[in-house]
Amino acid sequence: MSSPTSSTASINVFWHEGMLSHDTGRGVFDTGMDPGFLEVLEKHPENSDRVRNMVSILRKGPISPHISWHPGTPASIPQLLSFHSQEYVNMLVEADKNGGKEICCGTLLNPGSLDAALLAAGTTLSAMKHILDGHGELAYALVRPPGHHAQPTRADGYCFFNNAGLAVQLALDSGCKRVSIIDIDVHYGNGTAEGFYQSDKVLTVSLHMNHGSWGPSHPQNGTVDELGEGEGFGYNLNIPLPNGTGDKGYGYAMTELVFPAVEKFEPDMMVLVIGQDSSAVS
């Protein structure tokens, strides 16, 4: 997240190794299941090694001199309720007490997962508060489990709590009049869109492949006609891109669609959802 006038001179990275305790298991792709006839079981696509490598790149890579590291802290239950319903949060807490469960297809709450999810949410809130308190202009919350598919009342797509949505709500509650979200994950940021679908205070922009709905946990399609409702009509901008779209396609979409929309909206704060799956090259 950043203010509209951010400088790239210093990046404040918020991180806590406790998020590695979310063990999504091994099996066939994201099922966590062993069919009994495979020599090698796959790691779940959302596994801790991905984030370990990201931390390593930031600590050892070429931009490491420009990074300031900050610890994350867990979110409290009351903080979660700024975006999520009490019933939904209670369900996750109860599932954790009972040793975990598959919340929806591919989204596995295992022992340690809830603590990691609370850390992911709280670490993102810490990054936002850092900006709101005037301690920097650019903060990066390096977190897992991810969040942008989590809707106010349900989990989806490996996500339990909507980290970005919680940060946006904190900005609004702290006095920001307008906040824009730009989500470049290859999948539709449906949970974030759902949370602010009736608000004219949040411009939600999602660039994603045209994958449509993938089931009961993900009823939104991400099509261009999902524009928001009520006061929020016109404040949800979906930009589905053809499979294989490269840097030029993203650049064109940003220049022709995203930048004009954000400039017209004039946000006090911008939250960027940076899913790394859109950076794959063939």
N, C-alpha and C positions, 0 to 999 in steps of 0.2 A: 504494500500500500504506500501511497505517496501523496504529497500535496502537488497541485498542478504546476508548481514552479520548481520541482525537485532538481537537484544537481546529482550527477553521477560520481562526484568526487569521493563520496563515502557511502558504503552500504552497511546498514545495521542488520546483522543476521541474528535471528532468534531461533534457538535450537535447544533441545533437551534429549539426551540419549535414552531417557525412559520411554520414548516413543518406539524404540526398537523392540520393546517387550510385546508388541502386537504381533503374534505369530499366526500367520494365515495358513500355515500348514503346507503339506505336499499332497499331490494327487494328480488327477487329470485336469489340466488347466486350472480353473478356479473353483473346482468342486471340493477339494480336500478329501476326495475319495480314492481308495485303492481298489481297482477292479480285480486285483489278484493275479494278473497275468503280465504285468509290466516289469521289466528289469530295473528301470529307473523312473521314479515318480518325479513329476515336475513341481517346481516351486510355484506357488500362487503368483499371478502377475504382479500383485501389490505385495512385495516382500521387502524385508528390511535391508537386503543387500543394495537395492536401488538407492536408498537414502544414505547408507554408509558411503557409497561412492560419491554421492553429491556432496556430502560433508568433506570427504577427502579432497575433492576437486577444489572446493572453496578454500580449504586450509592450505593446500599445497600448490594450487594452480596459479596462473598468471595474474589473476585479480586479487590474490590473497592480501597484498599490501593495502588494498583499499577497503578491506572488510573489518568491521568492528563486531565482535561476538558478544551476544547477550543471552543469559539463561531464560528458559521458558518456565512457566508455572502452570499448575492445573487450573482449569476453569471450575468454578463452583456451580452447583445445581441452579441457584437463582440466576446466574449469568446465562446458562443454557436456555432459560425460559424466555429470554428476550427474542428468541427465534423459534424455539421448539415448544411443543405442547407438554404439559405436565404428564399426561398419560403416556406419551411416547418415551419421555425420559424415564419414567417409572418402569416401563417395560424393559428397557435396556439394563437398568439397575437390577431388576429381578432376574433377568437372564444371566447376568454376571454372577449373582449369588448362587445360581443353580449350576454353575460351571460352564456356561456359554451355550450358544445355539447358532444355527444358520438363520439369520434374520430374514434374508431373502436370497434369491439365487446368487451364489458366489460371494455373498457378504457374510463372513463368518466372525462371530463374536466368541473368541476363545479366552481362556484364562490370561489375564494381562491386557486384553484388548481394550476394556473400558478405561483402565488407567491411562493407556496410551492415547485413547480418544480424548479424554479430559485434558491431557497435556497438549495435544494438538490444538484443541479449541482455546485453551488458556494461553498457549504460546502465541497464537495468532492475535488474541486480544492484547497481549503484552506488546506486540509489535505495533498495533494500532495506537495503543496508549502512549507509546514512545513518541509517535508523530504528533498526537494531539497535545502532548505536554510540551512540545516545542524542542525536543532533544535531537531532532534530525528531520530530514525531509524525505528519506527513502529507507524503508525497512522491508526486509524479506523474512517471512515466517517459513522456515523449512520444516514442514510437518508431515506426519502420517499418523493415523489413517487420513486419507484425503477427505474432502468435504462437499464438493460442489453438487453432488447428486442427492445429498441428504435433504429431504423436504421437511417442513415443520412437523409433520406427523408420521414420517416413515424413513427408514434407511433405504439406500439404493446404491448400486454400483460401487461397492467396497467402502461406502461412506456412512458414518454414523451421525456425526454432528457437522453442521454446515459452518466450517471455520470462517470462510469469507463472509457469509451472511451475518454471523455474530459480530464480526469486526465492523461491518457496515452499520449495524444497528447501534453499536457502541459510538460510532462517529455521529450518527444522528442524535443519539441521546446526549451527546456531549456538546451539541450546539451547531454541528454542520447542517446547513439547510438542504444541500443537495450532494449526493454521492454517486459516482459512476463506477460500474463494474465492467471490466473488459476481460473476458474469459477466452483463452486461445486453446484450451484442451481440445483434443480431437473429437471428444464427445460433448453433447449439449449440456451446459450447466443448468440442468432442469430444476434442481433443488433450489438454487439461488433465485432463479426466475420465479419459481412458485412462491417463494417467501415474500417477494416484493411485487407480485403481479398486479396488485391493486394500489400501488403507491406511485405518486408523481414526484416523490423525493429521491427516487433511485432510478437511474438509467442503467438497465442491465443489457449488456451486449455480449453475445456469444457467437464465436466463429467455430464451426464444427463440421464434421462430415455429415452427409445427409443419411443418418442411420435410422431415423424414425423412433417409434416406441419399441422397447424391447420386453414389455410385459407389465404385469400389475404394479410392480414397484416403480416403473418408469412410464407413466401414462402419457407424458408430454411427447410431442413429435419433433419439436425444434424447427418447425417450418416457419416461413416468413410471415404467415398469417397469425402466429401467436404473438400478439401485439400488446397484451396486457388487458386489464378489465377495469371498468369504473374510472376512478381518478387516475389509474395507472395505464389507461389506454394510450398507446403511442410511446410508452417508456420501456418496452421490452423489444429489443432489436435482435433478431436471429439472422445469422448470415451462414446458411449451409453452403459448403464448398464441395466441389467434385473430388472424389477420391484421387489422390496423387497430386493435389494442389501443392505447389512448391513455394519458395520464397517470393517469387514475383506475384503469384496469385494472392498470397497473404498481404504483400505490400500494396497491391492494387485495392484490395478490400479495405485495408486500413485507411489509405489515402482518400478513396472515393466515398466510403460509407461511415467508417468509425470516427475518424477525425472530425468531419463536419458535424456529426451527431453530438459528439462530446463538446465541441466548441459552442454549439448552440445551447446545450444544456447548462454550461458554465458551472461545473461541479466545484465544491469546496474541497473535496477529497476524491482520490481515485484508488480503487482496489483492483489489482491485476491478479487474475487466477491463471497461473502459469503451469498448465499440465504439460509434462515433457513428452507425452506420446505423440504430439503433433510435429515433433522435430525429427522423426525417423526419416531416413533417406534410403532410396533404393539404388 
